[in-house]
Amino acid sequence: MRRRDSQERQIHQQELAKSLSDRAASIRLGPEELDPLAHWVRGEGPESRVGVLTRQLLGRLFFPEFVATDESWAAAKVLVAAPRSWKVPMLLWWFVIGKIRRSKHLLAQGVKGDLSAVNAIGIAVHNVVKRVRHMSSLYADSGARSSLSPEAAARQCLFAPVSPYRQATDSGRLGHCQFSRKSLFIFEIGKASQCEGGRPLVFMNGTWSRCPAADWVPAMLEGLWRRATGVAAKSETVSPVERER
């Protein structure tokens, strides 16, 4: 984890956000790179394939040569399951055989140790997969498929992470509960985002930890719906008459 006031973290977060935001306009148009996921959304492929296809898309945001595999997708599932599982015997066994350590190493190896990329293909990918699965269910509904605009379809597929972690920088009290410095908090923003006024929690908008992909993900979902349904994006070309004006 990085401190909130870490200048290095802030600079890296801003640079990554700008890089992803700069790509939002092109992905929103439904480019060819979305074809594999679009085929899956249309039901053309096994259900198990969605994880690998989504990791491929996210990994190539960082390294064009990135290749997702079934083995690395299994490692990503281990990484996200470990801190959330209550199955103590299983976790102890994973620790003994080094399963979690090997999973981390495998994921880092695929993206040259870039921690933001590891987070994308190992943690954030699960939420993106959830969104793509929901889009597939929308596509399967002929009424939704013919009536939803790309923007509306994307909005219906936005879900907040289930429970991000935060660490207290000082001791304090919440209600009747006292907590010490460095206490670890689990924020159930997945539930909170479903409440009235909770939509900004999807990407933690307005906070220091706003998701760097807050612009790119909705744009990608719009582009994916366009690619899957064959809805052409509006042309952004300016006519000669408009240019003269």
Secondary structure, DSSP 8 states (H G I E B T S, - for coil): ---TT-HHHHHHHHHHHHHHHHTHHHHHT--GGGHHHHHHHTT-S-GGGHHHHHHHHHHTTT-TT----HHHHHHHHHHHHGGG---HHHHHHHHHHTHHHHHHHHHHHHTTT-HHHHHIIIIIHHHHHHHHHHHHHHHHSHHHHHH--HHHHHHHT----S--EEE-SS-EEETTEEE-TT-EEE--HHHHTTSTT-GGGGTTTTSTT--TTTTHHHHHHHHHHHHHHT---------HHHHH-
